[in-house]
Amino acid sequence: MIGAAEFPILLAYRALGVGDLLTGVPALRALAGAFPDHRLVLAAPASLAPLVRLAGVAGTLLDTRAFAPLNVPLIRHGITHVDVAVNLHGRGPQSHRVLRGTNPDRMIGFEDPIRHHGAPAAPIWHEDEHEVHRWCRMLEEHGIPTDADDLEIEAPGPELAAAHGPDVVGSTVLHVGAASGARQWPAARFAEVARSELAAGRSVVFTGSGQERPLAERAAAAAGAPPTSVLAGSTDLEELAAIVAGARAVVCGDTGVAHLATALRTPSVVLFGPTPPRLWGPPPSRPWHVPLWSGSVGDPHADVPDPGLLRITAPDVLTALEQLHALASPIGGTR
């Protein structure tokens, strides 16, 4: 085990989800480049380990949940001293307290809302800022150069996708799930998209979590798709990444799979409701990612579908999909 005695420790804290990790990849790579002699330890949920490996952004993944103390997990990894702690989790004060609890020699983050007298000035948090650029700007203002376009991760082997069926690679992936009800597009509309894709001779698969499997099954049944097209609840995170990497296109809401499609350069149609794409959307310079948004904002954590999301119709999605199908694939791979 390599511990603090052999390398200085650079601790980055981002104990969030799939999309949060992937939008933080440029910042994490910038940190690795700025501190080449340090061991980069990422404090994040262990469930993200496949993506951390595919992104190559950390030497050690420190399993944690949001706002849990880090000292015991650090000691388990043989780390008794943190040289630099970087808050990529939030603006504080809770996340700042977590990192201060490790007693780092240096701390990098946004200005603490509860600033201690005499504390050095730090970058100011802006609410209306894209998540990728937020963390890159923070590092830039701390003197660390970044590349906000450095978003790609390695694609898993196509055999992981093919193991779920002969028609999975090259299919249109319909990710029916969402992190909240506000971002949940109706199953009947996913079914309408699937029916059109099947009529055009394209295979479809329905992905999501185990809890979202009934939703995927309803959409598949309404579309007349075979039961084998329902993969929700039957894939781990690396297998899901492989399925996205090998897809013809992805249709999904504003959720982690949208960021997987961006990271793997897979054409995508992303449905935005309460949150505008300027805050969480794919890079606007890439025509193979199409964000759809009706122009209204709302509560992204509400329990019912956002009215703006419901203004996006299945024909809107099908029009965007046809545009993507007409594009040459941006990369080679399995498509």
Buried (B, 14 or more C-beta within 10 A) or exposed (E): EEBBEEBBBBBBBBBBBBBBBBBBBBBBBBBBEBBEEBBBBBBBBEEBBBBBBBBEBBBBBBBBEBBEEBBEBBEEBEBEBBBBBBBBBBBBEEBBEBBBEBEBEEBBBBBBEEBEEEEEEBBEBEEEBBBBBBBBBBBBBBEBEBEBEBBBBBBBBBEBBBEBBEBBBBBBBBBBBBBBEBBBBBBEBBBBBBBBBBEEEBBBBBBBBEEBBBBBBBBBBBBEBBEEBBBBBEBEBBBBBBBBBBBBBBBBBBBBBBBBBBBBBBBBBBBBBBBBBEBBBBEEEBEBBBBBBBEBBBEBEBEEBBEBBBBBEBEBBBEBBEBBBEEEBBEEBBB
